[in-house]
Structures are given as structure tokens and as C-alpha cells.
């Protein structure tokens, strides 16, 4: 079954942090450009977006946590690129990042979105960072704005004393 369509995602008034990995920087710069462009198109002001670079994808969670703890942001977009190597190292990096970012999101009650590519080759990563398969940085930014709006709506209806089931 299809999910309800997103319609226009309104990011006006949101403050968003982007944490981005320097590892595989030729790809992550493209993810970052896609994310920044998507935020702008949603109406998030340029001055309401802060970018923090981290060494690699595995390092994203602790920086996302530090950003979350400032209380300044409605959402955090995390960008990285893990490409399969000769050993299993890449799997530990990607799995650790995914688990860590999920934990930060739940601990903080904030959207912490996963714009991390996990691919077999550089070509696959390029195809997903502004190529034939879109731009996963853009997708992560759109998800962050949508989620921030949903959380805002849920909290507002709660504080307005809505009856359960009345929405
Ligand atoms: N970091 C990445 O972002 N992508 C990779 O493909 C990668 N591999 O395969 O090694 C990678 N490693 C570095 C890692 O993210 C940390 O920066 C490092 O382990 C220090 O904590």
C-alpha cells in the first residue's frame, strides 16, 4: 500500500545541523550539496543550517549527539559514504554508525537522519550522490524536515490537550 504523499515539506523556522564525513569526500561533498539544496527548497534559511565535518562515518554519532545536546536544532542530517574494501572493516563502520545514530535520535527525541551510502563501488556511490539514482543527501534532508514538522505537530496537539483518537 502506498504511503500518504508528503506534499510540500515546510521547513520555515527550522534550525538544522548537518554532520558530514570527510572520508570519501568526493562523494560526501555531493551529498552535502544535495542536502543543502533540499533544505533551501523547503524554506529552511541558510543561516539556520550549520555544517560540521567529521573524519569518517563511524565518527558521526558522537558529533550528532553533541549537536543534539546543544538544544539548538530541530533535526540533524548525517552524511557519509562507506565503500566495501578488501576486509570486513567497512561493515563495522557502517553498522556502528547506523546503530549509533539510531541511539542518538531516540535519546534526544530528534530526527537524526541517515544519509550514509553503503556501496560496493565508487561508481555506485556516485550514482547515489547526484547521479542516476538520485542524491541520498537530499533524501536525508527532506526526511529530516518532514520528521521535524511531524514531531512539532504531535507535540502541539499534545499540549493543546487533544483527546486520544480525536485527530
Ligand atoms: N569511513 C568512511 O566514512 N567510509 C569508509 O568507507 C571507511 N572505511 O571503509 O574505512 C571509513 N573509515 C573510517 C572511520 O569512519 C573512522 O573515521 C575511523 O575508524 C576513526 O574512528
py3Dmol code that shows the C-alpha trace and the ligand (Angstrom):
import py3Dmol

protein = """\
ATOM      1  CA  UNK A   1       0.000   0.000   0.000  1.00  0.00           C
ATOM      2  CA  UNK A   2       1.268   3.472  -0.828  1.00  0.00           C
ATOM      3  CA  UNK A   3       2.161   5.840   1.987  1.00  0.00           C
ATOM      4  CA  UNK A   4       0.371   9.210   2.049  1.00  0.00           C
ATOM      5  CA  UNK A   5       2.252  11.687  -0.126  1.00  0.00           C
ATOM      6  CA  UNK A   6       4.461  14.222   1.574  1.00  0.00           C
ATOM      7  CA  UNK A   7       3.011  17.245  -0.200  1.00  0.00           C
ATOM      8  CA  UNK A   8       5.143  20.311   0.273  1.00  0.00           C
ATOM      9  CA  UNK A   9       7.544  19.933   3.159  1.00  0.00           C
ATOM     10  CA  UNK A  10       7.689  23.231   5.004  1.00  0.00           C
ATOM     11  CA  UNK A  11      10.973  23.932   6.754  1.00  0.00           C
ATOM     12  CA  UNK A  12      10.377  27.599   7.573  1.00  0.00           C
ATOM     13  CA  UNK A  13      11.597  28.381  11.085  1.00  0.00           C
ATOM     14  CA  UNK A  14      13.581  25.152  11.456  1.00  0.00           C
ATOM     15  CA  UNK A  15      17.219  25.016  12.531  1.00  0.00           C
ATOM     16  CA  UNK A  16      19.113  22.079  11.094  1.00  0.00           C
ATOM     17  CA  UNK A  17      22.622  20.726  11.661  1.00  0.00           C
ATOM     18  CA  UNK A  18      24.416  18.662   9.061  1.00  0.00           C
ATOM     19  CA  UNK A  19      27.239  16.322  10.137  1.00  0.00           C
ATOM     20  CA  UNK A  20      29.275  15.126   7.180  1.00  0.00           C
ATOM     21  CA  UNK A  21      32.159  12.709   6.843  1.00  0.00           C
ATOM     22  CA  UNK A  22      35.451  13.680   5.142  1.00  0.00           C
ATOM     23  CA  UNK A  23      36.204  10.047   4.270  1.00  0.00           C
ATOM     24  CA  UNK A  24      35.293   9.576   0.574  1.00  0.00           C
ATOM     25  CA  UNK A  25      34.997  13.354   0.398  1.00  0.00           C
ATOM     26  CA  UNK A  26      34.447  13.483  -3.378  1.00  0.00           C
ATOM     27  CA  UNK A  27      31.127  11.713  -2.715  1.00  0.00           C
ATOM     28  CA  UNK A  28      30.173  13.313   0.598  1.00  0.00           C
ATOM     29  CA  UNK A  29      30.591  16.816  -0.869  1.00  0.00           C
ATOM     30  CA  UNK A  30      27.922  15.874  -3.392  1.00  0.00           C
ATOM     31  CA  UNK A  31      25.661  14.534  -0.630  1.00  0.00           C
ATOM     32  CA  UNK A  32      26.183  17.802   1.253  1.00  0.00           C
ATOM     33  CA  UNK A  33      25.301  19.901  -1.794  1.00  0.00           C
ATOM     34  CA  UNK A  34      22.122  17.842  -2.264  1.00  0.00           C
ATOM     35  CA  UNK A  35      21.155  18.234   1.395  1.00  0.00           C
ATOM     36  CA  UNK A  36      21.780  21.989   1.443  1.00  0.00           C
ATOM     37  CA  UNK A  37      19.824  22.460  -1.754  1.00  0.00           C
ATOM     38  CA  UNK A  38      16.865  20.436  -0.427  1.00  0.00           C
ATOM     39  CA  UNK A  39      16.784  22.415   2.836  1.00  0.00           C
ATOM     40  CA  UNK A  40      16.795  25.685   0.893  1.00  0.00           C
ATOM     41  CA  UNK A  41      13.930  24.475  -1.308  1.00  0.00           C
ATOM     42  CA  UNK A  42      11.924  23.597   1.827  1.00  0.00           C
ATOM     43  CA  UNK A  43      12.322  27.134   3.138  1.00  0.00           C
ATOM     44  CA  UNK A  44      14.998  26.487   5.763  1.00  0.00           C
ATOM     45  CA  UNK A  45      17.056  29.694   5.965  1.00  0.00           C
ATOM     46  CA  UNK A  46      20.762  29.380   5.032  1.00  0.00           C
ATOM     47  CA  UNK A  47      21.754  30.956   8.351  1.00  0.00           C
ATOM     48  CA  UNK A  48      19.708  28.307  10.190  1.00  0.00           C
ATOM     49  CA  UNK A  49      21.901  25.498   8.806  1.00  0.00           C
ATOM     50  CA  UNK A  50      25.227  24.588  10.460  1.00  0.00           C
ATOM     51  CA  UNK A  51      27.678  22.100   8.950  1.00  0.00           C
ATOM     52  CA  UNK A  52      30.172  20.043  10.984  1.00  0.00           C
ATOM     53  CA  UNK A  53      32.775  17.872   9.265  1.00  0.00           C
ATOM     54  CA  UNK A  54      33.923  14.639  10.938  1.00  0.00           C
ATOM     55  CA  UNK A  55      36.815  12.342   9.952  1.00  0.00           C
ATOM     56  CA  UNK A  56      34.702   9.348   8.915  1.00  0.00           C
ATOM     57  CA  UNK A  57      31.241   7.835   9.017  1.00  0.00           C
ATOM     58  CA  UNK A  58      31.950   5.946  12.238  1.00  0.00           C
ATOM     59  CA  UNK A  59      32.557   9.308  13.934  1.00  0.00           C
ATOM     60  CA  UNK A  60      29.140  10.735  13.041  1.00  0.00           C
ATOM     61  CA  UNK A  61      27.167   9.569  16.120  1.00  0.00           C
ATOM     62  CA  UNK A  62      29.183  11.322  18.810  1.00  0.00           C
ATOM     63  CA  UNK A  63      29.115  14.579  16.873  1.00  0.00           C
ATOM     64  CA  UNK A  64      25.395  14.178  16.200  1.00  0.00           C
ATOM     65  CA  UNK A  65      24.977  13.656  19.947  1.00  0.00           C
ATOM     66  CA  UNK A  66      26.961  16.818  20.751  1.00  0.00           C
ATOM     67  CA  UNK A  67      24.866  18.773  18.248  1.00  0.00           C
ATOM     68  CA  UNK A  68      21.633  17.362  19.682  1.00  0.00           C
ATOM     69  CA  UNK A  69      22.675  18.314  23.212  1.00  0.00           C
ATOM     70  CA  UNK A  70      23.065  21.982  22.301  1.00  0.00           C
ATOM     71  CA  UNK A  71      19.266  22.165  22.059  1.00  0.00           C
ATOM     72  CA  UNK A  72      19.684  24.461  19.044  1.00  0.00           C
ATOM     73  CA  UNK A  73      18.407  22.144  16.313  1.00  0.00           C
ATOM     74  CA  UNK A  74      15.093  20.663  15.226  1.00  0.00           C
ATOM     75  CA  UNK A  75      16.855  17.988  13.169  1.00  0.00           C
ATOM     76  CA  UNK A  76      20.279  16.613  12.363  1.00  0.00           C
ATOM     77  CA  UNK A  77      21.193  15.290   8.935  1.00  0.00           C
ATOM     78  CA  UNK A  78      24.114  12.841   8.868  1.00  0.00           C
ATOM     79  CA  UNK A  79      26.037  12.190   5.674  1.00  0.00           C
ATOM     80  CA  UNK A  80      28.728   9.639   4.905  1.00  0.00           C
ATOM     81  CA  UNK A  81      29.945   7.146   2.368  1.00  0.00           C
ATOM     82  CA  UNK A  82      31.151   3.652   3.183  1.00  0.00           C
ATOM     83  CA  UNK A  83      32.566   1.702   0.252  1.00  0.00           C
ATOM     84  CA  UNK A  84      33.331  -2.003   0.519  1.00  0.00           C
ATOM     85  CA  UNK A  85      37.042  -2.770   0.794  1.00  0.00           C
ATOM     86  CA  UNK A  86      39.132  -5.921   0.870  1.00  0.00           C
ATOM     87  CA  UNK A  87      38.333  -6.632   4.516  1.00  0.00           C
ATOM     88  CA  UNK A  88      35.215  -6.517   6.672  1.00  0.00           C
ATOM     89  CA  UNK A  89      36.217  -3.143   8.149  1.00  0.00           C
ATOM     90  CA  UNK A  90      33.571  -1.266   6.145  1.00  0.00           C
ATOM     91  CA  UNK A  91      30.803  -3.352   7.718  1.00  0.00           C
ATOM     92  CA  UNK A  92      31.847  -2.407  11.229  1.00  0.00           C
ATOM     93  CA  UNK A  93      31.997   1.252  10.216  1.00  0.00           C
ATOM     94  CA  UNK A  94      28.533   1.234   8.621  1.00  0.00           C
ATOM     95  CA  UNK A  95      26.854  -0.902  11.288  1.00  0.00           C
ATOM     96  CA  UNK A  96      28.383   1.130  14.100  1.00  0.00           C
ATOM     97  CA  UNK A  97      27.267   4.381  12.514  1.00  0.00           C
ATOM     98  CA  UNK A  98      23.712   3.170  11.910  1.00  0.00           C
ATOM     99  CA  UNK A  99      23.310   1.867  15.456  1.00  0.00           C
ATOM    100  CA  UNK A 100      24.906   4.956  16.983  1.00  0.00           C
ATOM    101  CA  UNK A 101      22.791   7.398  15.011  1.00  0.00           C
ATOM    102  CA  UNK A 102      19.619   5.492  15.859  1.00  0.00           C
ATOM    103  CA  UNK A 103      20.523   5.698  19.512  1.00  0.00           C
ATOM    104  CA  UNK A 104      21.212   9.444  19.342  1.00  0.00           C
ATOM    105  CA  UNK A 105      17.834  10.009  17.673  1.00  0.00           C
ATOM    106  CA  UNK A 106      15.911   8.110  20.333  1.00  0.00           C
ATOM    107  CA  UNK A 107      17.886   9.515  23.260  1.00  0.00           C
ATOM    108  CA  UNK A 108      17.401  13.081  22.040  1.00  0.00           C
ATOM    109  CA  UNK A 109      13.882  12.678  20.612  1.00  0.00           C
ATOM    110  CA  UNK A 110      15.112  14.390  17.460  1.00  0.00           C
ATOM    111  CA  UNK A 111      15.159  13.375  13.818  1.00  0.00           C
ATOM    112  CA  UNK A 112      18.725  12.223  13.130  1.00  0.00           C
ATOM    113  CA  UNK A 113      18.578  11.102   9.540  1.00  0.00           C
ATOM    114  CA  UNK A 114      20.817   8.553   7.847  1.00  0.00           C
ATOM    115  CA  UNK A 115      22.277   9.902   4.628  1.00  0.00           C
ATOM    116  CA  UNK A 116      25.028   7.312   4.610  1.00  0.00           C
ATOM    117  CA  UNK A 117      25.778   5.417   1.422  1.00  0.00           C
ATOM    118  CA  UNK A 118      26.942   1.810   1.822  1.00  0.00           C
ATOM    119  CA  UNK A 119      28.067   0.582  -1.567  1.00  0.00           C
ATOM    120  CA  UNK A 120      30.267  -1.975  -3.275  1.00  0.00           C
ATOM    121  CA  UNK A 121      31.956   0.550  -5.574  1.00  0.00           C
ATOM    122  CA  UNK A 122      32.714   4.233  -6.034  1.00  0.00           C
ATOM    123  CA  UNK A 123      30.546   4.221  -9.174  1.00  0.00           C
ATOM    124  CA  UNK A 124      27.535   3.077  -7.131  1.00  0.00           C
ATOM    125  CA  UNK A 125      28.223   5.842  -4.618  1.00  0.00           C
ATOM    126  CA  UNK A 126      28.460   8.454  -7.383  1.00  0.00           C
ATOM    127  CA  UNK A 127      25.169   7.244  -8.849  1.00  0.00           C
ATOM    128  CA  UNK A 128      23.508   7.887  -5.470  1.00  0.00           C
ATOM    129  CA  UNK A 129      25.039  11.286  -4.805  1.00  0.00           C
ATOM    130  CA  UNK A 130      23.612  13.259  -7.691  1.00  0.00           C
ATOM    131  CA  UNK A 131      23.707  10.617 -10.443  1.00  0.00           C
ATOM    132  CA  UNK A 132      21.281   8.108 -11.942  1.00  0.00           C
ATOM    133  CA  UNK A 133      19.963   7.024  -8.533  1.00  0.00           C
ATOM    134  CA  UNK A 134      19.305  10.483  -7.144  1.00  0.00           C
ATOM    135  CA  UNK A 135      21.004  12.083  -4.190  1.00  0.00           C
ATOM    136  CA  UNK A 136      20.681  10.409  -0.788  1.00  0.00           C
ATOM    137  CA  UNK A 137      21.845  13.600   0.899  1.00  0.00           C
ATOM    138  CA  UNK A 138      18.783  15.314  -0.487  1.00  0.00           C
ATOM    139  CA  UNK A 139      16.580  12.439   0.692  1.00  0.00           C
ATOM    140  CA  UNK A 140      18.051  12.619   4.199  1.00  0.00           C
ATOM    141  CA  UNK A 141      17.419  16.369   4.364  1.00  0.00           C
ATOM    142  CA  UNK A 142      13.810  16.009   3.188  1.00  0.00           C
ATOM    143  CA  UNK A 143      13.214  13.260   5.741  1.00  0.00           C
ATOM    144  CA  UNK A 144      14.682  15.471   8.478  1.00  0.00           C
ATOM    145  CA  UNK A 145      12.374  18.386   7.639  1.00  0.00           C
ATOM    146  CA  UNK A 146       9.327  16.152   7.357  1.00  0.00           C
ATOM    147  CA  UNK A 147      10.108  14.452  10.671  1.00  0.00           C
ATOM    148  CA  UNK A 148      10.752  17.753  12.451  1.00  0.00           C
ATOM    149  CA  UNK A 149       7.357  19.000  11.237  1.00  0.00           C
ATOM    150  CA  UNK A 150       5.635  15.813  12.386  1.00  0.00           C
ATOM    151  CA  UNK A 151       7.234  15.988  15.831  1.00  0.00           C
ATOM    152  CA  UNK A 152       6.235  19.644  16.114  1.00  0.00           C
ATOM    153  CA  UNK A 153       2.630  18.806  15.169  1.00  0.00           C
ATOM    154  CA  UNK A 154       2.422  15.874  17.594  1.00  0.00           C
ATOM    155  CA  UNK A 155       3.830  17.945  20.459  1.00  0.00           C
ATOM    156  CA  UNK A 156       1.500  20.861  19.663  1.00  0.00           C
ATOM    157  CA  UNK A 157      -1.594  18.642  19.624  1.00  0.00           C
ATOM    158  CA  UNK A 158      -0.477  17.073  22.911  1.00  0.00           C
ATOM    159  CA  UNK A 159      -0.022  20.430  24.582  1.00  0.00           C
ATOM    160  CA  UNK A 160      -3.415  21.596  23.281  1.00  0.00           C
ATOM    161  CA  UNK A 161      -4.986  18.808  25.313  1.00  0.00           C
ATOM    162  CA  UNK A 162      -6.345  16.854  22.356  1.00  0.00           C
ATOM    163  CA  UNK A 163      -8.286  13.733  23.268  1.00  0.00           C
ATOM    164  CA  UNK A 164      -6.687  10.473  22.198  1.00  0.00           C
ATOM    165  CA  UNK A 165      -8.177   9.434  18.854  1.00  0.00           C
ATOM    166  CA  UNK A 166      -9.640  12.874  18.120  1.00  0.00           C
ATOM    167  CA  UNK A 167      -7.114  13.807  15.394  1.00  0.00           C
TER     168      UNK A 167
END
"""
ligand_1 = """\
21
LIG
N 34.922 5.862 6.945
C 34.030 6.151 5.990
O 33.339 7.161 6.081
N 33.895 5.342 4.914
C 34.628 4.208 4.776
O 34.454 3.505 3.744
C 35.562 3.859 5.779
N 36.343 2.654 5.671
O 35.967 1.760 4.908
O 37.347 2.500 6.364
C 35.702 4.745 6.888
N 36.578 4.506 7.871
C 36.975 5.473 8.863
C 36.009 5.501 10.047
O 34.762 6.039 9.677
C 36.552 6.352 11.197
O 36.818 7.660 10.757
C 37.826 5.790 11.819
O 37.663 4.425 12.141
C 38.180 6.575 13.088
O 37.161 6.464 14.090
"""
view = py3Dmol.view(width=600, height=400)
view.addModel(protein, "pdb")
view.setStyle({"model": 0}, {"cartoon": {"style": "trace"}})
view.addModel(ligand_1, "xyz")
view.setStyle({"model": 1}, {"stick": {}})
view.zoomTo()
view.show()
